[in-house]
């Protein structure tokens, strides 16, 4: 008599599916999330979780959910909103760098 594990392995081997690697309900690693919770957004963006939560609370960065929202307890930041915010930071950083170069040039010529 075979155990259920052996018979499932046998079935999987005969259908060329490795039971240790797949499951009908397991998420696959190649799915890119559309939204991130604070920690994942921080990891993705390089910004601190504290800073992200602050800009969500002050309305600078849109987020779904959050405490008291009735949707979910955690904030979920859509990737496109985070990318737009980071693009804006990038543009602002370029402007600040140009301004610093201009000031240094003025100081050097004085």
TAZIZI-V63543 format. One record per pair of residues at least 4 apart in sequence whose ideal C-beta (glycine too) atoms are under 6 Angstrom apart, sorted by the first residue. I is the first residue (numbers start at 1). J is the second residue. D is the distance in whole Angstrom. If there is no record, write none. Layout:
BEGIN
i=I j=J d=D
i=I j=J d=D
END
This chain:
BEGIN
i=2 j=6 d=4
i=2 j=7 d=5
i=8 j=19 d=6
i=9 j=19 d=6
i=12 j=17 d=5
i=12 j=19 d=4
i=34 j=79 d=6
i=35 j=76 d=4
i=35 j=78 d=5
i=36 j=40 d=4
i=36 j=41 d=4
i=36 j=44 d=6
i=36 j=77 d=5
i=37 j=74 d=5
i=38 j=49 d=5
i=38 j=52 d=6
i=38 j=53 d=6
i=38 j=75 d=6
i=39 j=49 d=6
i=41 j=45 d=6
i=41 j=52 d=6
i=41 j=77 d=5
i=41 j=82 d=6
i=42 j=47 d=6
i=42 j=49 d=4
i=42 j=52 d=6
i=45 j=82 d=6
i=45 j=86 d=6
i=47 j=51 d=5
i=47 j=52 d=6
i=55 j=60 d=4
i=55 j=61 d=4
i=56 j=61 d=5
i=56 j=63 d=4
i=56 j=75 d=6
i=61 j=85 d=5
i=62 j=81 d=5
i=63 j=75 d=4
i=63 j=77 d=5
i=64 j=76 d=4
i=65 j=69 d=5
i=65 j=71 d=4
i=65 j=72 d=4
i=65 j=75 d=6
i=65 j=76 d=5
i=66 j=75 d=5
i=77 j=82 d=5
END
